[in-house]
Amino acid sequence: MIGFASYAFFFLTTALSYAIICLGLNLQWGQTGLFNVGVAGFVGIGAYASALLTTPATDAHLMGWGLPIAAGWLGAMLVSGTASALIGFATLRLRSDYLAITTFGVAVTIHLIALNAQRLTGGPYGIAFIPRPFNEVADRPLLFNGLNLALVAALTFVLYIASERLVRSPWGRVLRAIREDERAAASLGKSPSLYRLQAFALGGAVMGLGGALQAHFIGFIAPDNYLSSLTFLVWTMLIIGGSGNNRGAILGGVLVWALWSASGVAIGAIVPAEQQARAAALKIVAVGVFLALALLLRPRGLIGERTVVSRHLDE
């Protein structure tokens, strides 16, 4: 029973870290219509930034300043948000498919830098000894996982409240106006380029925080953690949960991570041990089938964005 509770805490902590990344993507796509297919790159920037700031000094890579974990998380948001702003400044003049292709190329570039800039990132060996919150009780898995869950849940709640306030603010209404009709928003004196850049940078900062949380919870990162499959997984979470709805983003993160974990357990139970490495690709297949079914049955997601009419009826 204790082992099951410990695993449940571990599972929910990981799922909520993905929910945070979904909140960042929801700000970019769900609220503003920015087709960012480079999610893995921005998550990786946050993870590496926080790891470099908080790990102890080492000859394996640069920095290693041993700063507090909270400083690493703030640094992750700052670095990832700044990188998003710079990338957005260069790319947000593009639209739809062209923006998607460009952001995908950016994510591939970031992955190659992480893989080859060994002096900075540790190269293919990654970065180890990343400090973990509550590490002093790591020998008590139930307490350790429970405390981490409480911390990540609190951060998720704070980000959810902040996102809701932003969505309901005049700034959020401008974002949705730009998403629906950019020319109409510009005719009202708003600058679509400036608002799009702000949303892209803020969403990237939130993704970077999600990456930093995962890095510190696990204690190790490597370039292969930030492949295009991560982008696919996060997009699936948002689409299934409900694009444009912050509650949907959180729900999608938990549900799709549950499917991902359950498919991994099923593969371990059914597939012979020597074939499990190859069979791991079936997890992507399972998520893809789930996504296809969701698009057929619930195209707006489980908790889709409410229309203007439904909001008026609620009021």
Phi and psi in degrees as GROMACS dihedral restraints (atoms count N, CA, C in turn):
[ dihedral_restraints ]
;  ai    aj    ak    al  type     phi  dphi    fc
    3     4     5     6     1   -64.4    20    10
    4     5     6     7     1   -40.2    20    10
    6     7     8     9     1   -64.0    20    10
    7     8     9    10     1   -39.7    20    10
    9    10    11    12     1   -64.7    20    10
   10    11    12    13     1   -43.3    20    10
   12    13    14    15     1   -63.3    20    10
   13    14    15    16     1   -40.4    20    10
   15    16    17    18     1   -62.8    20    10
   16    17    18    19     1   -42.9    20    10
   18    19    20    21     1   -66.5    20    10
   19    20    21    22     1   -38.3    20    10
   21    22    23    24     1   -61.3    20    10
   22    23    24    25     1   -41.1    20    10
   24    25    26    27     1   -64.1    20    10
   25    26    27    28     1   -42.7    20    10
   27    28    29    30     1   -61.5    20    10
   28    29    30    31     1   -45.3    20    10
   30    31    32    33     1   -61.1    20    10
   31    32    33    34     1   -48.3    20    10
   33    34    35    36     1   -66.5    20    10
   34    35    36    37     1   -34.9    20    10
   36    37    38    39     1   -61.8    20    10
   37    38    39    40     1   -46.2    20    10
   39    40    41    42     1   -64.8    20    10
   40    41    42    43     1   -43.5    20    10
   42    43    44    45     1   -61.3    20    10
   43    44    45    46     1   -40.8    20    10
   45    46    47    48     1   -71.0    20    10
   46    47    48    49     1   -29.2    20    10
   48    49    50    51     1   -65.5    20    10
   49    50    51    52     1   -36.2    20    10
   51    52    53    54     1   -70.0    20    10
   52    53    54    55     1   -34.8    20    10
   54    55    56    57     1   -61.2    20    10
   55    56    57    58     1   -37.0    20    10
   57    58    59    60     1   -63.9    20    10
   58    59    60    61     1   -43.5    20    10
   60    61    62    63     1   -61.0    20    10
   61    62    63    64     1   -39.2    20    10
   63    64    65    66     1   -62.2    20    10
   64    65    66    67     1   -37.0    20    10
   66    67    68    69     1   -62.1    20    10
   67    68    69    70     1   -38.2    20    10
   69    70    71    72     1   -65.8    20    10
   70    71    72    73     1   -43.3    20    10
   72    73    74    75     1   -67.1    20    10
   73    74    75    76     1   -35.1    20    10
   75    76    77    78     1   -64.2    20    10
   76    77    78    79     1   -35.1    20    10
   78    79    80    81     1   -65.2    20    10
   79    80    81    82     1   -38.6    20    10
   81    82    83    84     1   -76.6    20    10
   82    83    84    85     1   -52.2    20    10
   84    85    86    87     1   -91.1    20    10
   85    86    87    88     1   -52.7    20    10
   87    88    89    90     1   -63.5    20    10
   88    89    90    91     1   -37.0    20    10
   90    91    92    93     1   -97.0    20    10
   91    92    93    94     1   -32.7    20    10
   93    94    95    96     1  -114.3    20    10
   94    95    96    97     1   -17.2    20    10
   96    97    98    99     1    79.6    20    10
   97    98    99   100     1    25.5    20    10
   99   100   101   102     1   -91.1    20    10
  100   101   102   103     1   116.5    20    10
  102   103   104   105     1   -85.0    20    10
  103   104   105   106     1    81.4    20    10
  105   106   107   108     1   -92.3    20    10
  106   107   108   109     1   111.1    20    10
  108   109   110   111     1  -106.8    20    10
  109   110   111   112     1    23.3    20    10
  111   112   113   114     1  -116.2    20    10
  112   113   114   115     1    30.3    20    10
  114   115   116   117     1   -53.9    20    10
  115   116   117   118     1   -44.8    20    10
  117   118   119   120     1   -58.3    20    10
  118   119   120   121     1   -36.0    20    10
  120   121   122   123     1   -64.5    20    10
  121   122   123   124     1   -43.8    20    10
  123   124   125   126     1   -72.1    20    10
  124   125   126   127     1   -35.3    20    10
  126   127   128   129     1   -62.6    20    10
  127   128   129   130     1   -42.6    20    10
  129   130   131   132     1   -64.8    20    10
  130   131   132   133     1   -38.7    20    10
  132   133   134   135     1   -59.1    20    10
  133   134   135   136     1   -46.2    20    10
  135   136   137   138     1   -63.5    20    10
  136   137   138   139     1   -41.8    20    10
  138   139   140   141     1   -64.0    20    10
  139   140   141   142     1   -46.8    20    10
  141   142   143   144     1   -68.9    20    10
  142   143   144   145     1   -38.6    20    10
  144   145   146   147     1   -61.4    20    10
  145   146   147   148     1   -47.5    20    10
  147   148   149   150     1   -66.1    20    10
  148   149   150   151     1   -39.4    20    10
  150   151   152   153     1   -63.7    20    10
  151   152   153   154     1   -43.5    20    10
  153   154   155   156     1   -66.7    20    10
  154   155   156   157     1   -31.6    20    10
  156   157   158   159     1   -77.2    20    10
  157   158   159   160     1   -29.8    20    10
  159   160   161   162     1  -108.7    20    10
  160   161   162   163     1   -16.6    20    10
  162   163   164   165     1   -72.6    20    10
  163   164   165   166     1   155.0    20    10
  165   166   167   168     1   -68.4    20    10
  166   167   168   169     1   159.4    20    10
  168   169   170   171     1   -58.5    20    10
  169   170   171   172     1   138.9    20    10
  171   172   173   174     1  -153.8    20    10
  172   173   174   175     1   158.2    20    10
  174   175   176   177     1   -85.4    20    10
  175   176   177   178     1    -6.2    20    10
  177   178   179   180     1   -73.3    20    10
  178   179   180   181     1   -28.4    20    10
  180   181   182   183     1  -156.9    20    10
  181   182   183   184     1   168.8    20    10
  183   184   185   186     1   -71.7    20    10
  184   185   186   187     1   172.2    20    10
  186   187   188   189     1    62.6    20    10
  187   188   189   190     1  -122.9    20    10
  189   190   191   192     1    70.7    20    10
  190   191   192   193     1    58.6    20    10
  192   193   194   195     1   -87.5    20    10
  193   194   195   196     1    -9.2    20    10
  195   196   197   198     1    64.9    20    10
  196   197   198   199     1    31.9    20    10
  198   199   200   201     1   -74.3    20    10
  199   200   201   202     1   162.3    20    10
  201   202   203   204     1   -59.7    20    10
  202   203   204   205     1   155.4    20    10
  204   205   206   207     1   -59.9    20    10
  205   206   207   208     1   -41.6    20    10
  207   208   209   210     1   -60.2    20    10
  208   209   210   211     1   -38.1    20    10
  210   211   212   213     1   -65.4    20    10
  211   212   213   214     1   -36.1    20    10
  213   214   215   216     1   -65.0    20    10
  214   215   216   217     1   -40.5    20    10
  216   217   218   219     1   -66.2    20    10
  217   218   219   220     1   -42.3    20    10
  219   220   221   222     1   -64.0    20    10
  220   221   222   223     1   -40.6    20    10
  222   223   224   225     1   -63.8    20    10
  223   224   225   226     1   -37.9    20    10
  225   226   227   228     1   -61.3    20    10
  226   227   228   229     1   -43.8    20    10
  228   229   230   231     1   -65.0    20    10
  229   230   231   232     1   -41.3    20    10
  231   232   233   234     1   -66.3    20    10
  232   233   234   235     1   -47.2    20    10
  234   235   236   237     1   -67.0    20    10
  235   236   237   238     1   -46.0    20    10
  237   238   239   240     1   -66.9    20    10
  238   239   240   241     1   -40.3    20    10
  240   241   242   243     1   -64.3    20    10
  241   242   243   244     1   -40.8    20    10
  243   244   245   246     1   -65.5    20    10
  244   245   246   247     1   -44.2    20    10
  246   247   248   249     1   -61.9    20    10
  247   248   249   250     1   -39.8    20    10
  249   250   251   252     1   -63.6    20    10
  250   251   252   253     1   -41.0    20    10
  252   253   254   255     1   -64.0    20    10
  253   254   255   256     1   -43.4    20    10
  255   256   257   258     1   -65.8    20    10
  256   257   258   259     1   -43.8    20    10
  258   259   260   261     1   -65.8    20    10
  259   260   261   262     1   -41.9    20    10
  261   262   263   264     1   -63.0    20    10
  262   263   264   265     1   -39.1    20    10
  264   265   266   267     1   -59.3    20    10
  265   266   267   268     1   -33.8    20    10
  267   268   269   270     1   -87.8    20    10
  268   269   270   271     1   -20.1    20    10
  270   271   272   273     1  -119.4    20    10
  271   272   273   274     1   -18.9    20    10
  273   274   275   276     1   -72.3    20    10
  274   275   276   277     1    -4.6    20    10
  276   277   278   279     1   -73.2    20    10
  277   278   279   280     1   -16.2    20    10
  279   280   281   282     1   -80.7    20    10
  280   281   282   283     1   162.8    20    10
  282   283   284   285     1  -129.8    20    10
  283   284   285   286     1   152.1    20    10
  285   286   287   288     1    40.4    20    10
  286   287   288   289     1  -113.9    20    10
  288   289   290   291     1   -60.3    20    10
  289   290   291   292     1   -37.1    20    10
  291   292   293   294     1   -67.3    20    10
  292   293   294   295     1   -39.7    20    10
  294   295   296   297     1   -65.8    20    10
  295   296   297   298     1   -40.1    20    10
  297   298   299   300     1   -61.0    20    10
  298   299   300   301     1   -46.1    20    10
  300   301   302   303     1   -62.6    20    10
  301   302   303   304     1   -42.0    20    10
  303   304   305   306     1   -65.9    20    10
  304   305   306   307     1   -46.0    20    10
  306   307   308   309     1   -67.2    20    10
  307   308   309   310     1   -32.4    20    10
  309   310   311   312     1   -63.7    20    10
  310   311   312   313     1   -42.1    20    10
  312   313   314   315     1   -63.0    20    10
  313   314   315   316     1   -37.7    20    10
  315   316   317   318     1   -62.2    20    10
  316   317   318   319     1   -43.6    20    10
  318   319   320   321     1   -63.1    20    10
  319   320   321   322     1   -40.8    20    10
  321   322   323   324     1   -63.7    20    10
  322   323   324   325     1   -40.5    20    10
  324   325   326   327     1   -62.5    20    10
  325   326   327   328     1   -44.2    20    10
  327   328   329   330     1   -61.9    20    10
  328   329   330   331     1   -41.1    20    10
  330   331   332   333     1   -62.9    20    10
  331   332   333   334     1   -41.9    20    10
  333   334   335   336     1   -66.2    20    10
  334   335   336   337     1   -36.7    20    10
  336   337   338   339     1   -64.0    20    10
  337   338   339   340     1   -45.9    20    10
  339   340   341   342     1   -61.6    20    10
  340   341   342   343     1   -33.2    20    10
  342   343   344   345     1   -78.3    20    10
  343   344   345   346     1   -32.5    20    10
  345   346   347   348     1  -109.3    20    10
  346   347   348   349     1   -22.7    20    10
  348   349   350   351     1   -83.3    20    10
  349   350   351   352     1    69.5    20    10
  351   352   353   354     1   -62.9    20    10
  352   353   354   355     1   -33.2    20    10
  354   355   356   357     1   -66.6    20    10
  355   356   357   358     1   -27.8    20    10
  357   358   359   360     1   -94.5    20    10
  358   359   360   361     1   -43.4    20    10
  360   361   362   363     1  -111.8    20    10
  361   362   363   364     1    -2.9    20    10
  363   364   365   366     1    84.4    20    10
  364   365   366   367     1    -1.1    20    10
  366   367   368   369     1    59.9    20    10
  367   368   369   370     1  -145.5    20    10
  369   370   371   372     1   -65.5    20    10
  370   371   372   373     1   -16.8    20    10
  372   373   374   375     1   -80.5    20    10
  373   374   375   376     1   -14.6    20    10
  375   376   377   378     1    73.2    20    10
  376   377   378   379     1  -163.1    20    10
  378   379   380   381     1  -125.2    20    10
  379   380   381   382     1   123.9    20    10
  381   382   383   384     1  -109.6    20    10
  382   383   384   385     1  -179.9    20    10
  384   385   386   387     1    58.1    20    10
  385   386   387   388     1    33.9    20    10
  387   388   389   390     1   -73.6    20    10
  388   389   390   391     1   125.4    20    10
  390   391   392   393     1   -62.0    20    10
  391   392   393   394     1   139.9    20    10
  393   394   395   396     1  -110.1    20    10
  394   395   396   397     1   139.7    20    10
  396   397   398   399     1   -58.9    20    10
  397   398   399   400     1   140.3    20    10
  399   400   401   402     1    60.3    20    10
  400   401   402   403     1    32.1    20    10
  402   403   404   405     1   -64.7    20    10
  403   404   405   406     1   -20.0    20    10
  405   406   407   408     1   -67.3    20    10
  406   407   408   409     1   -16.6    20    10
  408   409   410   411     1  -114.1    20    10
  409   410   411   412     1    22.3    20    10
  411   412   413   414     1   -62.9    20    10
  412   413   414   415     1   -22.3    20    10
  414   415   416   417     1   -79.2    20    10
  415   416   417   418     1    -0.5    20    10
  417   418   419   420     1  -121.4    20    10
  418   419   420   421     1    86.0    20    10
  420   421   422   423     1   -54.8    20    10
  421   422   423   424     1   -40.0    20    10
  423   424   425   426     1   -63.3    20    10
  424   425   426   427     1   -47.7    20    10
  426   427   428   429     1   -67.6    20    10
  427   428   429   430     1   -42.5    20    10
  429   430   431   432     1   -60.8    20    10
  430   431   432   433     1   -50.8    20    10
  432   433   434   435     1   -67.7    20    10
  433   434   435   436     1   -34.8    20    10
  435   436   437   438     1   -65.5    20    10
  436   437   438   439     1   -42.9    20    10
  438   439   440   441     1   -65.9    20    10
  439   440   441   442     1   -40.1    20    10
  441   442   443   444     1   -64.9    20    10
  442   443   444   445     1   -39.7    20    10
  444   445   446   447     1   -62.0    20    10
  445   446   447   448     1   -44.1    20    10
  447   448   449   450     1   -60.8    20    10
  448   449   450   451     1   -41.1    20    10
  450   451   452   453     1   -65.6    20    10
  451   452   453   454     1   -49.5    20    10
  453   454   455   456     1   -67.5    20    10
  454   455   456   457     1   -37.1    20    10
  456   457   458   459     1   -63.6    20    10
  457   458   459   460     1   -39.7    20    10
  459   460   461   462     1   -64.7    20    10
  460   461   462   463     1   -42.8    20    10
  462   463   464   465     1   -64.5    20    10
  463   464   465   466     1   -41.4    20    10
  465   466   467   468     1   -60.7    20    10
  466   467   468   469     1   -42.7    20    10
  468   469   470   471     1   -64.0    20    10
  469   470   471   472     1   -44.7    20    10
  471   472   473   474     1   -61.3    20    10
  472   473   474   475     1   -44.3    20    10
  474   475   476   477     1   -67.0    20    10
  475   476   477   478     1   -35.8    20    10
  477   478   479   480     1   -63.4    20    10
  478   479   480   481     1   -47.1    20    10
  480   481   482   483     1   -62.2    20    10
  481   482   483   484     1   -43.7    20    10
  483   484   485   486     1   -63.0    20    10
  484   485   486   487     1   -41.2    20    10
  486   487   488   489     1   -65.5    20    10
  487   488   489   490     1   -40.6    20    10
  489   490   491   492     1   -62.8    20    10
  490   491   492   493     1   -40.9    20    10
  492   493   494   495     1   -66.5    20    10
  493   494   495   496     1   -39.0    20    10
  495   496   497   498     1   -64.9    20    10
  496   497   498   499     1   -42.6    20    10
  498   499   500   501     1   -62.1    20    10
  499   500   501   502     1   -38.5    20    10
  501   502   503   504     1   -85.4    20    10
  502   503   504   505     1    -6.6    20    10
  504   505   506   507     1   -80.8    20    10
  505   506   507   508     1   167.1    20    10
  507   508   509   510     1   -56.1    20    10
  508   509   510   511     1   -35.0    20    10
  510   511   512   513     1   -62.0    20    10
  511   512   513   514     1   -44.2    20    10
  513   514   515   516     1   -65.7    20    10
  514   515   516   517     1   -36.6    20    10
  516   517   518   519     1   -66.4    20    10
  517   518   519   520     1   -34.0    20    10
  519   520   521   522     1   -66.0    20    10
  520   521   522   523     1   -40.1    20    10
  522   523   524   525     1   -58.8    20    10
  523   524   525   526     1   -46.0    20    10
  525   526   527   528     1   -68.6    20    10
  526   527   528   529     1   -32.7    20    10
  528   529   530   531     1   -65.4    20    10
  529   530   531   532     1   -40.0    20    10
  531   532   533   534     1   -66.0    20    10
  532   533   534   535     1   -39.3    20    10
  534   535   536   537     1   -62.3    20    10
  535   536   537   538     1   -41.0    20    10
  537   538   539   540     1   -80.8    20    10
  538   539   540   541     1   -41.4    20    10
  540   541   542   543     1  -158.2    20    10
  541   542   543   544     1    94.1    20    10
  543   544   545   546     1   -63.3    20    10
  544   545   546   547     1   -38.1    20    10
  546   547   548   549     1   -66.5    20    10
  547   548   549   550     1   -39.3    20    10
  549   550   551   552     1   -63.8    20    10
  550   551   552   553     1   -41.2    20    10
  552   553   554   555     1   -63.8    20    10
  553   554   555   556     1   -40.3    20    10
  555   556   557   558     1   -65.8    20    10
  556   557   558   559     1   -33.8    20    10
  558   559   560   561     1   -66.8    20    10
  559   560   561   562     1   -18.6    20    10
  561   562   563   564     1   -91.9    20    10
  562   563   564   565     1     8.2    20    10
  564   565   566   567     1    92.4    20    10
  565   566   567   568     1     7.5    20    10
  567   568   569   570     1   -89.3    20    10
  568   569   570   571     1   151.1    20    10
  570   571   572   573     1  -100.9    20    10
  571   572   573   574     1    99.7    20    10
  573   574   575   576     1   -56.0    20    10
  574   575   576   577     1   -40.0    20    10
  576   577   578   579     1   -62.0    20    10
  577   578   579   580     1   -42.8    20    10
  579   580   581   582     1   -67.1    20    10
  580   581   582   583     1   -43.8    20    10
  582   583   584   585     1   -68.1    20    10
  583   584   585   586     1   -39.3    20    10
  585   586   587   588     1   -62.3    20    10
  586   587   588   589     1   -41.9    20    10
  588   589   590   591     1   -64.5    20    10
  589   590   591   592     1   -42.9    20    10
  591   592   593   594     1   -61.6    20    10
  592   593   594   595     1   -44.6    20    10
  594   595   596   597     1   -65.6    20    10
  595   596   597   598     1   -39.7    20    10
  597   598   599   600     1   -65.6    20    10
  598   599   600   601     1   -43.2    20    10
  600   601   602   603     1   -67.9    20    10
  601   602   603   604     1   -43.6    20    10
  603   604   605   606     1   -66.7    20    10
  604   605   606   607     1   -41.9    20    10
  606   607   608   609     1   -62.0    20    10
  607   608   609   610     1   -40.7    20    10
  609   610   611   612     1   -63.6    20    10
  610   611   612   613     1   -36.9    20    10
  612   613   614   615     1   -63.7    20    10
  613   614   615   616     1   -41.6    20    10
  615   616   617   618     1   -66.1    20    10
  616   617   618   619     1   -40.8    20    10
  618   619   620   621     1   -61.1    20    10
  619   620   621   622     1   -41.2    20    10
  621   622   623   624     1   -61.7    20    10
  622   623   624   625     1   -38.5    20    10
  624   625   626   627     1   -63.7    20    10
  625   626   627   628     1   -42.6    20    10
  627   628   629   630     1   -59.4    20    10
  628   629   630   631     1   -41.9    20    10
  630   631   632   633     1   -63.6    20    10
  631   632   633   634     1   -40.1    20    10
  633   634   635   636     1   -64.9    20    10
  634   635   636   637     1   -41.2    20    10
  636   637   638   639     1   -59.0    20    10
  637   638   639   640     1   -45.6    20    10
  639   640   641   642     1   -63.5    20    10
  640   641   642   643     1   -40.9    20    10
  642   643   644   645     1   -61.5    20    10
  643   644   645   646     1   -42.5    20    10
  645   646   647   648     1   -78.6    20    10
  646   647   648   649     1   -26.7    20    10
  648   649   650   651     1   -71.8    20    10
  649   650   651   652     1   -39.2    20    10
  651   652   653   654     1   -83.4    20    10
  652   653   654   655     1   -40.4    20    10
  654   655   656   657     1    93.1    20    10
  655   656   657   658     1     3.2    20    10
  657   658   659   660     1  -155.0    20    10
  658   659   660   661     1   141.7    20    10
  660   661   662   663     1  -136.4    20    10
  661   662   663   664     1   154.8    20    10
  663   664   665   666     1  -149.2    20    10
  664   665   666   667     1   158.9    20    10
  666   667   668   669     1   -55.3    20    10
  667   668   669   670     1   -35.0    20    10
  669   670   671   672     1   -69.1    20    10
  670   671   672   673     1    -8.1    20    10
  672   673   674   675     1   -72.9    20    10
  673   674   675   676     1   -13.7    20    10
  675   676   677   678     1  -125.1    20    10
  676   677   678   679     1    50.5    20    10
  678   679   680   681     1   -88.4    20    10
  679   680   681   682     1   175.3    20    10
  681   682   683   684     1   -63.6    20    10
  682   683   684   685     1   -21.6    20    10
  684   685   686   687     1   -62.2    20    10
  685   686   687   688     1   -30.4    20    10
  687   688   689   690     1   -66.0    20    10
  688   689   690   691     1   -42.6    20    10
  690   691   692   693     1   -60.2    20    10
  691   692   693   694     1   -45.2    20    10
  693   694   695   696     1   -59.4    20    10
  694   695   696   697     1   -42.5    20    10
  696   697   698   699     1   -64.1    20    10
  697   698   699   700     1   -44.9    20    10
  699   700   701   702     1   -67.6    20    10
  700   701   702   703     1   -41.0    20    10
  702   703   704   705     1   -61.6    20    10
  703   704   705   706     1   -40.6    20    10
  705   706   707   708     1   -62.4    20    10
  706   707   708   709     1   -41.8    20    10
  708   709   710   711     1   -57.9    20    10
  709   710   711   712     1   -45.9    20    10
  711   712   713   714     1   -68.7    20    10
  712   713   714   715     1   -42.8    20    10
  714   715   716   717     1   -65.8    20    10
  715   716   717   718     1   -43.6    20    10
  717   718   719   720     1   -69.9    20    10
  718   719   720   721     1   -40.4    20    10
  720   721   722   723     1   -68.6    20    10
  721   722   723   724     1   -41.9    20    10
  723   724   725   726     1   134.0    20    10
  724   725   726   727     1    99.1    20    10
  726   727   728   729     1   -62.8    20    10
  727   728   729   730     1   137.3    20    10
  729   730   731   732     1    90.2    20    10
  730   731   732   733     1    -3.0    20    10
  732   733   734   735     1  -125.5    20    10
  733   734   735   736     1   121.2    20    10
  735   736   737   738     1   -66.7    20    10
  736   737   738   739     1   -35.8    20    10
  738   739   740   741     1   -65.3    20    10
  739   740   741   742     1   -37.5    20    10
  741   742   743   744     1   -63.3    20    10
  742   743   744   745     1   -38.5    20    10
  744   745   746   747     1   -61.6    20    10
  745   746   747   748     1   -42.7    20    10
  747   748   749   750     1   -68.5    20    10
  748   749   750   751     1   -45.4    20    10
  750   751   752   753     1   -61.4    20    10
  751   752   753   754     1   -43.4    20    10
  753   754   755   756     1   -61.8    20    10
  754   755   756   757     1   -39.7    20    10
  756   757   758   759     1   -59.5    20    10
  757   758   759   760     1   -43.5    20    10
  759   760   761   762     1   -70.5    20    10
  760   761   762   763     1   -45.4    20    10
  762   763   764   765     1   -66.8    20    10
  763   764   765   766     1   -46.3    20    10
  765   766   767   768     1   -69.4    20    10
  766   767   768   769     1   -35.0    20    10
  768   769   770   771     1   -66.8    20    10
  769   770   771   772     1   -33.7    20    10
  771   772   773   774     1   -63.4    20    10
  772   773   774   775     1   -42.4    20    10
  774   775   776   777     1   -63.9    20    10
  775   776   777   778     1   -42.8    20    10
  777   778   779   780     1   -60.6    20    10
  778   779   780   781     1   -44.9    20    10
  780   781   782   783     1   -68.5    20    10
  781   782   783   784     1   -43.0    20    10
  783   784   785   786     1   -64.8    20    10
  784   785   786   787     1   -39.4    20    10
  786   787   788   789     1   -65.6    20    10
  787   788   789   790     1   -34.9    20    10
  789   790   791   792     1   -64.9    20    10
  790   791   792   793     1   -40.4    20    10
  792   793   794   795     1   -64.8    20    10
  793   794   795   796     1   -41.7    20    10
  795   796   797   798     1   -63.9    20    10
  796   797   798   799     1   -41.8    20    10
  798   799   800   801     1   -61.9    20    10
  799   800   801   802     1   -42.1    20    10
  801   802   803   804     1   -63.9    20    10
  802   803   804   805     1   -29.9    20    10
  804   805   806   807     1   -84.9    20    10
  805   806   807   808     1   -28.9    20    10
  807   808   809   810     1  -100.0    20    10
  808   809   810   811     1   -43.3    20    10
  810   811   812   813     1   -84.2    20    10
  811   812   813   814     1   137.0    20    10
  813   814   815   816     1   -57.6    20    10
  814   815   816   817     1   150.2    20    10
  816   817   818   819     1   -56.8    20    10
  817   818   819   820     1   -38.8    20    10
  819   820   821   822     1   -71.8    20    10
  820   821   822   823     1   -14.1    20    10
  822   823   824   825     1  -106.8    20    10
  823   824   825   826     1    -0.6    20    10
  825   826   827   828     1   -68.6    20    10
  826   827   828   829     1   -31.0    20    10
  828   829   830   831     1   -62.7    20    10
  829   830   831   832     1   -42.4    20    10
  831   832   833   834     1   -71.5    20    10
  832   833   834   835     1   -38.8    20    10
  834   835   836   837     1   -69.5    20    10
  835   836   837   838     1   -13.2    20    10
  837   838   839   840     1   -59.9    20    10
  838   839   840   841     1   -25.4    20    10
  840   841   842   843     1   -64.1    20    10
  841   842   843   844     1   -19.4    20    10
  843   844   845   846     1   -65.5    20    10
  844   845   846   847     1   -19.9    20    10
  846   847   848   849     1   -63.9    20    10
  847   848   849   850     1   -39.8    20    10
  849   850   851   852     1   -64.5    20    10
  850   851   852   853     1   -39.6    20    10
  852   853   854   855     1   -62.1    20    10
  853   854   855   856     1   -44.0    20    10
  855   856   857   858     1   -61.2    20    10
  856   857   858   859     1   -43.4    20    10
  858   859   860   861     1   -66.0    20    10
  859   860   861   862     1   -39.2    20    10
  861   862   863   864     1   -63.1    20    10
  862   863   864   865     1   -42.2    20    10
  864   865   866   867     1   -64.2    20    10
  865   866   867   868     1   -42.0    20    10
  867   868   869   870     1   -61.4    20    10
  868   869   870   871     1   -40.8    20    10
  870   871   872   873     1   -63.6    20    10
  871   872   873   874     1   -45.2    20    10
  873   874   875   876     1   -60.6    20    10
  874   875   876   877     1   -42.9    20    10
  876   877   878   879     1   -64.5    20    10
  877   878   879   880     1   -39.5    20    10
  879   880   881   882     1   -64.8    20    10
  880   881   882   883     1   -39.9    20    10
  882   883   884   885     1   -67.4    20    10
  883   884   885   886     1   -31.3    20    10
  885   886   887   888     1   -75.4    20    10
  886   887   888   889     1   -42.2    20    10
  888   889   890   891     1   -92.6    20    10
  889   890   891   892     1   -36.8    20    10
  891   892   893   894     1  -136.0    20    10
  892   893   894   895     1    74.2    20    10
  894   895   896   897     1   -61.7    20    10
  895   896   897   898     1   -24.0    20    10
  897   898   899   900     1   -92.5    20    10
  898   899   900   901     1     4.7    20    10
  900   901   902   903     1    90.2    20    10
  901   902   903   904     1   170.0    20    10
  903   904   905   906     1   -65.9    20    10
  904   905   906   907     1   -37.9    20    10
  906   907   908   909     1  -128.3    20    10
  907   908   909   910     1    76.7    20    10
  909   910   911   912     1   -70.5    20    10
  910   911   912   913     1   167.0    20    10
  912   913   914   915     1   -65.6    20    10
  913   914   915   916     1   133.6    20    10
  915   916   917   918     1   -73.3    20    10
  916   917   918   919     1   141.0    20    10
  918   919   920   921     1   -77.7    20    10
  919   920   921   922     1   166.8    20    10
  921   922   923   924     1   -59.7    20    10
  922   923   924   925     1   -39.8    20    10
  924   925   926   927     1   -62.1    20    10
  925   926   927   928     1   -45.6    20    10
  927   928   929   930     1   -66.1    20    10
  928   929   930   931     1   -35.2    20    10
  930   931   932   933     1   -65.4    20    10
  931   932   933   934     1   -39.9    20    10
  933   934   935   936     1   -64.8    20    10
  934   935   936   937     1   -38.6    20    10
  936   937   938   939     1   -64.3    20    10
  937   938   939   940     1   -37.9    20    10
  939   940   941   942     1   -65.1    20    10
  940   941   942   943     1   -34.5    20    10
